[in-house]
Amino acid sequence: MMQHVARGDQWLVPGTPVEVRTRYDGRWTAGFHIDTLRDGGYVLRRTSDHTLLPVVFGADDLRPRART
């Protein structure tokens, strides 16, 4: 069964490409996708090297990747 969480009218499910709000300056950075849901948040994987990030992110710090 696939886990998913609604964020507004968007669904953030494992595999969804996302942008992350940086904690340093609040800008959005692409290059990640949702790996799993854990502890009420999201575990992300970096697209470039497939590394899992060591932090669980909240929905407010993520948005679906902008289409270009």
Buried (B, 14 or more C-beta within 10 A) or exposed (E): EEEEBEBEEBEBEBEBBBBBBEEEEEEBEBBBBBBEBEEEBBBBBBBEEEEEBEEBBEBEBBBBBEEE
